[in-house]
């Protein structure tokens, strides 16, 4: 197994990309700036800016304060609420599944590279581990890409959300634009896609030739 260690640089880079992509996806999941609403009425929304994430809607206010958020007022968006749009429902479910699948994919990459670099378990299924890692990374990226693009389209087409009165959100914003939550999520998804593709290429390279095809990836 030691001879594979000299040709595993591409897989190591793919694992690094997968870990960074998974981390960015996790960050996007917690950010509230998926949709940035600009409003002119500042009686309640003091800054004139409201943020809509997939878990809560928030804005700065001098009149409404949520305990624990200082001068920020936040209301949680429940999966079961009737007003919750389908793109946010999909994001809450698929983004969590993407994190779980991506974690399993990265774990598979760590397992394969550990066996290559340390020469343990000489009969371990390295090829299968590379293939499984690539498939899981691509599956995780698809799961996160669907809600990210869906929410991106909703912002571009200026779709609004009919929040209930307790949210103190306007019926429609004056304008809205894409927040950093979607941007971070898309970057993380792209890195996961690249990682999955590299792992699958490495799997194909091992099938063709243990050394020849992998040398072209370095």
C-alpha positions in Angstrom: 0.0 0.0 0.0 3.0 2.3 0.4 3.3 2.9 -3.3 -0.1 4.6 -3.4 1.1 7.2 -0.9 3.2 8.8 -3.7 0.1 9.2 -5.9 -2.5 10.3 -3.4 -1.9 14.0 -3.5 -5.0 14.6 -5.6 -7.1 12.7 -3.1 -5.6 14.7 -0.2 -6.5 17.9 -2.0 -10.0 16.6 -2.7 -10.5 15.8 1.0 -9.3 19.3 1.9 -11.8 20.8 -0.6 -14.6 18.6 0.8 -13.9 19.6 4.4 -13.8 23.3 3.5 -17.0 22.9 1.4 -18.8 21.1 4.2 -17.7 23.7 6.7 -19.1 26.5 4.5 -22.3 24.6 4.0 -22.7 24.4 7.8 -22.0 28.1 8.1 -24.6 28.9 5.4 -27.1 26.8 7.3 -26.9 29.0 10.4 -26.7 32.4 8.7 -29.8 34.6 8.7 -28.7 36.6 5.6 -30.2 34.5 2.9 -32.6 37.2 1.8 -31.9 40.9 2.6 -35.0 43.0 2.6 -34.9 46.8 2.2 -37.8 48.6 3.8 -38.7 52.3 3.9 -40.9 52.2 7.1 -38.4 52.4 9.9 -40.9 52.8 12.8 -40.2 49.2 13.8 -37.3 48.1 11.6 -34.9 50.8 12.7 -32.1 50.1 10.3 -34.5 49.7 7.3 -33.0 46.3 6.6 -34.5 42.9 7.5 -32.8 39.5 7.1 -34.6 36.3 6.2 -32.8 33.0 6.8 -34.1 29.5 6.7 -34.6 29.3 10.5 -35.5 32.8 11.5 -36.3 36.4 10.4 -34.5 39.2 12.1 -34.0 43.0 12.0 -32.5 45.7 14.2 -35.1 47.5 16.3 -35.1 50.1 19.1 -38.7 49.2 20.0 -38.7 45.4 19.8 -36.0 43.4 21.4 -35.7 39.6 21.6 -34.0 38.4 24.8 -30.5 37.2 24.0 -30.2 39.2 20.7 -29.7 42.7 22.3 -31.2 45.2 19.9 -32.2 42.6 17.3 -35.7 41.2 17.0 -35.9 37.7 15.7 -38.7 35.2 15.2 -38.1 31.5 14.3 -39.5 30.1 11.1 -41.1 26.7 11.8 -41.2 23.9 9.3 -44.9 23.3 10.0 -46.1 26.9 9.7 -48.6 27.5 6.9 -46.8 30.7 5.8 -43.4 29.1 5.4 -42.7 29.0 1.6 -41.7 25.7 0.0 -38.1 26.8 -0.8 -37.4 27.5 2.9 -39.0 24.1 3.9 -36.8 22.4 1.3 -33.8 24.3 2.7 -34.4 23.3 6.3 -34.7 19.6 5.3 -32.2 19.3 2.5 -29.4 21.4 4.0 -29.4 19.2 7.2 -29.4 16.1 5.1 -26.5 17.5 3.0 -24.5 18.1 6.2 -25.0 14.5 7.3 -24.2 13.0 3.9 -21.2 15.3 3.4 -19.9 14.3 6.8 -20.1 10.6 5.9 -18.4 11.4 2.6 -15.5 13.2 4.2 -15.2 10.4 6.8 -14.9 7.9 3.9 -12.1 10.0 2.4 -10.2 10.1 5.7 -10.5 6.3 6.0 -9.2 5.7 2.5 -6.3 8.2 2.9 -5.4 6.8 6.3 -5.0 3.3 4.9 -2.9 4.7 2.0 -0.5 6.8 4.0 -0.1 4.5 7.0 -0.4 1.2 5.1 -2.9 -0.2 7.6 -5.4 -2.9 6.7 -3.7 -3.9 3.5 -6.8 -5.7 2.3 -9.0 -2.6 2.9 -11.3 -1.6 0.0 -9.5 1.5 -1.1 -11.2 1.7 -4.5 -14.6 1.3 -2.9 -13.8 4.0 -0.3 -12.8 6.5 -3.1 -16.0 5.7 -5.1 -18.2 6.0 -2.0 -16.6 9.3 -1.0 -17.1 10.8 -4.4 -20.7 9.7 -4.6 -21.5 11.0 -1.2 -19.8 14.3 -1.8 -21.8 14.8 -5.1 -25.0 13.7 -3.4 -24.5 16.2 -0.6 -23.8 19.0 -3.0 -26.9 18.2 -5.0 -29.0 18.3 -1.7 -27.6 21.7 -0.8 -27.7 23.1 -4.3 -31.4 22.6 -4.8 -32.6 24.8 -1.9 -29.8 27.3 -2.6 -30.8 27.9 -6.2 -34.5 27.8 -5.3 -34.0 30.6 -2.8 -31.8 32.5 -5.2 -34.5 32.4 -7.8 -37.1 33.5 -5.3 -34.9 36.6 -4.5 -34.2 37.4 -8.1 -37.9 37.2 -9.0 -38.7 39.3 -5.9 -40.9 36.7 -4.3 -42.3 37.8 -0.9 -43.3 35.9 2.2 -46.6 36.5 4.0 -45.3 36.6 7.6 -47.9 36.5 10.4 -48.3 39.8 12.4 -46.1 38.7 15.3 -43.1 38.8 13.0 -43.6 42.5 12.5 -42.3 42.1 9.0 -43.7 44.1 6.1 -46.0 42.4 3.6 -43.5 43.0 0.9 -40.1 44.7 0.9 -39.3 47.7 -1.2 -36.5 45.7 -2.7 -34.5 42.6 -1.8 -31.2 41.1 -2.8 -29.2 37.9 -2.2 -27.5 37.7 1.2 -24.2 36.1 2.1 -25.9 33.0 3.4 -26.7 31.9 -0.2 -23.4 33.0 -1.5 -21.5 31.1 1.2 -23.6 28.0 0.6 -23.0 28.1 -3.2 -19.3 28.4 -2.7 -19.3 25.4 -0.3 -21.4 23.4 -2.7 -19.1 24.1 -5.6 -16.1 22.9 -3.5 -18.0 19.7 -2.6 -18.8 19.1 -6.3 -15.1 19.5 -7.2 -14.1 17.2 -4.4 -16.5 14.5 -5.4 -15.4 14.7 -9.1 -11.7 14.3 -8.1 -12.5 11.3 -5.9 -14.4 9.6 -8.7 -11.6 10.4 -11.2 -9.1 8.9 -8.8 -11.4 5.8 -8.5 -11.4 5.5 -12.3 -7.6 6.0 -12.3 -7.1 3.1 -9.8 -9.2 0.9 -12.0 -7.2 1.8 -15.1 -3.8 1.8 -13.6 -2.6 2.2 -10.0 0.1 4.7 -10.9 -0.3 5.9 -14.5 -3.6 7.7 -14.4 -3.1 9.2 -10.9 0.2 10.7 -11.9 -1.6 12.9 -14.4 -3.7 14.4 -11.6 -0.7 15.6 -9.6 
